[in-house]
Amino acid sequence: MATLMFLVVWWISILMPYSYLSSVARRIVMGVVALLLLCSGVATMGHYYDSWYPMRRVAMAADVYLGPDTTYAVCGRVAEHDTVRMKKVAGAWVLIEDATVYGWLPIQYLIDDAKSR
């Protein structure tokens, strides 16, 4: 599917300069196509950027919160020895992501070891 969408975008980009559309119309069409690809999940840059974030292992089971404080609602739970990706650090809290959870976890629950990389 991604290859097909890439070919469609490539085909449009090749034909657009020779079409009857004005420069502004070409830009609008390409912008709409790019937006549709991004919204559909076909075109995503996430997998390129994920390698920039360090992986850590969870020391013990803990709740994951919607914000960097226990006053926020619990949005999930991580189990002991789960491996999570650190997205952002805010004081003593870390925004984490794994296959099932995206939220904030106290940094004390994470272990920095060679097994988590």
C-alpha positions in Angstrom: 0.0 0.0 0.0 2.8 2.4 0.9 4.6 1.7 -2.4 1.4 2.4 -4.3 0.8 5.7 -2.5 4.5 6.6 -3.1 4.0 5.9 -6.9 0.9 8.0 -7.0 2.6 11.0 -5.3 5.7 10.5 -7.6 3.4 10.4 -10.7 1.6 13.5 -9.6 4.8 15.4 -8.9 6.2 14.5 -12.4 3.0 15.4 -14.3 2.1 18.5 -12.3 4.7 20.8 -13.7 3.5 20.1 -17.2 -0.2 20.4 -16.4 -2.5 23.3 -17.0 -2.7 24.0 -13.3 -1.1 27.2 -12.0 1.8 27.1 -9.6 -0.5 27.8 -6.6 -2.9 25.1 -7.6 -0.1 22.5 -7.9 1.1 23.4 -4.4 -2.4 23.1 -3.0 -2.9 19.7 -4.7 0.4 18.4 -3.5 -0.3 19.7 0.0 -3.7 17.9 0.1 -2.1 14.7 -1.2 0.6 14.9 1.5 -1.9 15.6 4.2 -4.1 12.7 3.1 -1.1 10.4 3.2 0.0 11.5 6.6 -3.6 11.3 8.0 -4.1 7.8 6.6 -0.9 6.6 8.3 0.7 5.5 5.0 3.3 8.2 5.1 4.8 8.6 8.5 8.2 9.8 9.7 7.8 8.3 13.1 10.0 5.2 12.5 12.9 7.5 11.5 12.7 9.6 14.6 12.1 6.7 17.0 15.7 5.7 16.9 16.7 9.1 18.4 14.9 8.2 21.7 16.6 6.0 24.2 15.1 2.7 25.3 14.8 1.9 29.0 13.6 -1.1 31.0 10.9 -0.8 33.7 12.1 -1.8 37.2 8.7 -2.6 38.6 5.1 -2.4 37.5 3.7 1.1 37.6 0.8 3.2 36.5 1.2 5.5 33.5 -0.4 9.0 33.7 -1.8 11.4 31.1 0.5 14.2 32.5 3.6 14.5 34.6 2.0 14.3 38.0 -0.1 11.8 39.9 -3.1 14.3 39.8 -3.5 13.3 36.2 -5.7 10.4 35.2 -4.1 6.9 34.8 -4.0 6.0 31.1 -2.3 2.6 31.4 0.1 0.4 33.2 3.6 -1.0 32.5 4.8 -4.3 33.7 8.1 -5.1 35.3 10.8 -5.7 32.7 8.8 -4.0 29.9 11.0 -2.0 27.5 9.8 1.5 26.8 11.0 4.4 24.6 11.7 7.7 26.4 10.2 10.6 24.5 10.6 13.5 26.8 11.9 14.3 30.3 10.1 16.8 32.6 11.8 17.0 36.0 11.2 13.6 37.7 8.8 12.4 35.0 9.4 10.8 31.6 7.0 10.6 28.7 7.2 7.0 27.6 5.9 5.0 24.7 5.6 1.3 24.0 3.2 -0.9 22.0 0.3 -0.4 24.3 0.9 2.7 26.4 1.8 6.4 25.7 2.0 8.5 28.9 4.0 9.8 31.8 5.9 7.6 34.3 8.0 8.7 37.3 11.7 8.4 36.2 12.6 6.3 39.2 10.8 3.3 37.6 13.2 3.1 34.7 16.5 1.3 34.6 19.4 2.3 32.2 21.1 -0.9 31.3 22.6 -2.6 28.2 19.7 -5.0 27.9 17.2 -2.2 27.2 19.0 -0.9 24.1 
